[in-house]
Amino acid sequence: MAVALRGPGAMAMGMAVVSLALIAGSCTTRGLAFREDRRLAFLTPGHREEVTLPVTVSWTMSPDFVLTGLDGSATHDTGLFAVLVDVDAPPPGEGLDWFSRDDANCQRLADCPSADWFRERGVFATTDTRLVLDAVRPLRGVETTRQRDFHEVTVVLLDGRGRRIGESSWTRVFKLVDADE
């Protein structure tokens, strides 16, 4: 059953419907990953586990991602891992140098960012499926969106050029306690 709109509000209603249709048609979800990526599984530490330093973070990765390191390739199925401790991941397509983009001191140095610079900020690149953390920065100043007292380790995939592959990330939280407790 069709209803005809008449009167002064009919034109405004028609324009609103057309506007909504145009807006909805211009929205896109192309390129976004709306499925859970289960290729990586953490082994240690346990979720929300209380641990002492040094803490070993270890994981397994499905065989469809081949660890080649920084070999210059730009494929989505080869590369290495970026392990981020209490740090948000760079956007897809960005390299780890993305972390130094606002550091004026680093920008002035030819050898920056270096492995030490990254380590001080909780950023590690590896072809291994484990990382031993001898030190972890205190949680002071951590964003309020993170749970208090818990450190967060995130693993993302990098291609052979060192650029983040897609949007997949895997996170494990743990709590550091003093060895005397």
C-alpha positions in Angstrom: 0.0 0.0 0.0 1.6 3.3 -1.1 1.0 6.5 0.8 1.2 9.8 -1.0 2.6 12.7 1.1 1.0 16.0 0.5 1.3 19.4 2.1 4.2 21.7 3.2 6.1 19.0 5.0 6.1 16.6 2.1 9.0 18.3 0.2 11.1 18.5 3.4 10.4 14.8 4.1 11.3 13.8 0.6 14.6 15.8 0.7 15.5 14.1 4.0 14.9 10.6 2.6 17.0 11.4 -0.5 19.8 12.9 1.7 19.9 9.8 3.9 20.0 7.5 0.9 23.0 9.5 -0.5 24.8 9.4 2.8 24.2 5.7 3.3 25.3 5.0 -0.2 28.6 6.8 0.3 29.6 4.9 3.4 31.8 1.9 2.8 33.3 -0.9 4.8 35.6 -2.1 2.0 39.1 -3.0 3.3 38.0 -3.3 6.9 38.4 -6.6 8.7 35.2 -7.5 10.6 36.2 -11.1 11.4 38.3 -12.4 14.2 41.8 -13.4 13.1 42.8 -16.6 15.0 46.1 -17.2 13.3 48.1 -16.2 16.4 47.6 -17.7 19.9 49.4 -16.6 23.0 51.2 -19.3 25.1 52.6 -17.1 28.0 51.9 -15.3 30.1 48.4 -16.4 30.9 45.6 -13.8 30.4 45.7 -11.4 33.4 48.4 -13.6 35.0 50.5 -12.1 37.8 54.2 -12.4 36.8 57.6 -11.2 37.8 60.4 -9.9 35.7 61.8 -11.1 33.5 58.6 -12.2 31.8 58.5 -14.3 28.6 55.8 -13.5 26.1 55.4 -16.4 23.7 52.9 -17.3 21.0 52.2 -19.6 18.1 51.5 -18.6 14.5 49.6 -20.5 11.9 51.8 -21.8 9.0 50.1 -19.5 6.5 52.4 -16.6 7.7 56.0 -17.3 6.9 58.7 -15.6 9.0 61.2 -14.1 6.5 62.3 -11.0 8.3 63.0 -7.7 6.5 63.6 -9.2 3.0 62.0 -6.3 1.1 58.9 -8.2 0.1 55.5 -6.5 0.3 53.3 -9.6 0.6 50.6 -10.2 3.2 51.8 -13.7 4.1 55.5 -13.2 4.8 57.4 -10.9 7.1 57.9 -10.5 10.9 56.2 -9.6 14.1 56.0 -6.2 15.9 55.6 -6.7 19.6 54.3 -3.6 21.4 54.3 -3.2 25.2 51.7 -0.7 26.5 51.8 1.0 23.0 49.0 1.3 20.4 49.8 -0.3 17.1 50.7 1.9 14.1 48.0 2.2 11.4 47.9 -0.4 8.6 50.6 0.2 6.0 52.8 2.2 8.4 56.2 1.1 9.5 57.6 1.2 13.0 59.2 4.5 12.2 55.7 5.9 12.6 56.4 6.0 16.3 59.1 8.6 15.8 57.0 10.9 13.6 56.5 13.5 16.4 59.8 13.1 18.2 61.8 16.2 17.1 65.0 15.0 18.9 64.9 11.7 17.0 64.2 13.5 13.7 67.5 15.4 14.1 69.6 12.2 14.5 70.7 10.2 11.5 70.6 6.9 13.4 67.2 7.5 15.0 65.0 5.6 15.5 67.4 2.9 16.6 66.8 -0.5 18.3 67.5 1.2 21.7 65.1 4.0 20.9 62.4 1.4 20.1 63.2 -0.7 23.2 62.9 2.3 25.5 59.4 2.8 24.2 58.2 -0.8 24.3 58.5 -1.5 20.6 60.2 -4.7 19.3 60.5 -6.3 15.9 61.3 -10.0 15.8 61.1 -13.2 13.7 60.9 -15.3 16.8 57.7 -16.4 18.5 58.8 -15.3 21.9 60.2 -12.2 23.6 61.8 -11.9 27.0 61.0 -8.6 28.7 63.7 -7.8 31.3 62.1 -4.4 32.0 58.7 -2.8 31.5 58.0 0.9 31.8 55.8 1.8 34.8 52.2 2.3 34.1 52.1 5.9 35.1 50.6 8.0 32.3 49.1 5.0 30.6 45.8 6.0 28.8 42.7 5.7 30.9 41.2 3.3 28.5 43.5 0.5 29.7 42.8 -1.4 32.9 44.7 -0.1 35.9 47.7 -2.2 37.0 47.7 -4.4 33.8 50.4 -4.2 31.1 49.3 -4.9 27.6 51.3 -6.7 25.0 50.1 -6.5 21.4 51.5 -8.4 18.4 50.9 -7.3 14.8 52.3 -8.5 11.5 54.8 -6.6 9.4 55.7 -7.3 5.8 59.2 -7.7 4.5 59.5 -3.9 4.2 58.6 -3.4 7.9 55.1 -2.1 7.2 52.0 -3.2 9.2 49.9 -5.8 7.3 46.2 -5.2 7.6 44.3 -4.5 10.8 44.8 -7.8 12.7 46.3 -7.6 16.2 46.5 -9.9 19.1 46.7 -8.6 22.7 47.5 -10.2 26.1 47.4 -8.4 29.4 49.4 -9.3 32.5 50.2 -7.8 35.9 53.7 -7.3 37.2 54.2 -8.1 40.8 57.4 -7.7 43.0 59.2 -11.0 43.4 58.9 -10.5 47.2 55.1 -10.5 47.2 
